[in-house]
Amino acid sequence: MIFKTAAEMATSLANKEVSSVELTQSHLDRITAVDGDVKAFLHVDKEGALAQAAAVDANRAAGKSLSPLAGIPLALKDVLAQKGVPTTAGSKILQGWKPPYDSTVVSKLKDAGVVILGKTNMDEFAMGSSTENSGYGPTFNPWDLTRTPGGSSGGSAAAVSAFEAPLAIGSDTGGSIRQPAALTGIVGVRPTYGAVSRFGLIAYSSSLDQAGPFGRTVLDTAMLHEIIAGHDVKDATSINASVPSVVAAAKSGDVKGMKIGVIKQLQGEGYQKGVQTRFTESLDLLASLGAEIVEVDCPSFEFALAAYYLIAPSECSSNLARFDAMRYGLRTGDEGGASAEAVMAATRDAGFGREVKRRIILGTYALSSGYYDAYYGSAQKIRTLIIEDYKKAFAAADVLVSPTAPTTAYKIGEKVDDPMAMYLGDVATIPVNLAGICGMSLPAGLADEDNLPVGFQIMAPAMQDQRLYQAGAALEAALSSKWGGTLITKAPALKGGAN
Amino acid sequence: MSTLSRDEVAKLAGLARIEMTEEELVELSSQFGTILDAVARVQELNLDGVKATSHPQPLENIARPDVVLPSLSPADALSGAPAQEEQRFRVPQILGEE
């Protein structure tokens, strides 16, 4: 049962062929069997999950009306607050912290009867692209345990890819859902900025952060998207509009007459050969299904990476000032009449990892007087140019496409001492965040040179998220019929559990 | 090639309230040149007359009716406190001895 899609599991639950408690227990067993190798989870909430599952089973037995995903297990990125359950954002500074409230995403999941199995590993405060910056050690890619699953939502992606959960929640500030989805052979969506509430999402860069769904199919991902999206009065940047019909779009999957724009700047040099090959093949498939392929020019994208690595660290240097050792989290050095300021500095030294410190310092520099206009000010103007490039491109095409990441999954440790090399992996995903639009990554096959998954990225204008699912479902169906199943069903078996 | 000296990093770390070891200061200083060169690309374009974007959506202030809504209890609010006293956060000394 754990190898089925969430949609299939939902049907089995509705037909009472299996109970949610049984389904949840199967996934807990799978976690026990394989997570020693994958290390997707920071915390497994066995009792909580089984209690949630039992409650759904009772409601179903009582004939109550239930949401489509009621009773389906899910893995939650540790960046989202869940009441009474340890929430660390992958940082030592929050070790042992149990939030006194639920994030809106968690409230919505609970209301829908989705069973939360536990909290997944991530780069500390979502700063990173490999999950190696976690304060609790790395997560390993289920396709090849010597490689990273990408990041920062690497734990969530690995959990879904390793069949530890059919669905997961991640967050995407510069590609942190789409890139790990690409590297682990699954589907991940960063919804339009403001489509999913940020209340209770531990902030990294507030103008870029957005939570979103992972699944093994486009339809599963859409079902989760519909549950977590929607206006929330607790988030002042939440969009007050109805949620796009993403499930209907995923079921239609029709691209006849759809204009698909290939972004000239997001391919070619710097992209691995096998990545480029699978990307081009997918384009040909979409064309054969009746889509019209056009090339679009986005000249400012060349500067997106530079703008992002000023804007995000600047916002993070401000957001992370809240970790001050006073109200919650770690406190060290509080002896012998040490001043509050000294305790704060000692705690932030002990609690933050290297990448977090690096970004706080970079942001502090970019915002300091004398440098503000040259760095942060210029980056904000580049952001305007990127938005204008997208506007022009979307006038010529319904959706835009590119490879999700320039390479397949790299080895653990390969880039950890070279921050700039790591940052370059975000080159194709970052423009979406800067413009506040939506993007999806779905599997395009395996690269010939290393047999590792390649991601195909689809982008759509703000609040047109249904277009991602429409195009994604069409491509997924065409590729699956070619392969005889989705890509993830071809993943190598993990020790401790046959695939 | 941009540079940021060990002393400049130390000053920034002070502003950001992060104590750093000598080793960390030297390491960060050595990495900053490459990072600053990369981000300084934002200065390559002529950006005169381009408006700055601080946020992807047009933002406006949103006010809610001035009514009391449920909020955290004092016990919940203090539940993660490193130290507490008489239903308040106990913090280290914030003023000098004088």
Interface residues (C-beta under 8 A of the other chain):
Chain A: W97 K98 P99 P100 Y101 Y193 G194 S207 V233 A236 T237 I239 S300 F303 L305 A306 A307 Y309 L310 S317 A321 D324 A325 M326 R327 Y328 G329 L330 R331 D334 G337 A338 S339 A340 E341 A342 V343 M344 A345 A346 R348 D349 F352 R354 K357 R358 I360 I361 L362 T364 Y365 A366 S368 A374 Y375 G377 S378 A379 Q380 K381 I382 R383 T384 L385 I387 P419 M420 Y423 L434 A435 G436 I437 A462
Chain B: L4 V9 L12 A13 G14 L15 A16 R17 I18 E19 M20 T21 E24 L28 Q31 F32 T34 I35 A38 V39 A40 R41 V42 Q43 E44 L45 L47 V50 K51 A52 T53 S54 H55 P56 Q57 L59 I62 R64 L72 D76 A77 S79 G80 A81 P82 A83 F89 V91 P92 Q93 I94
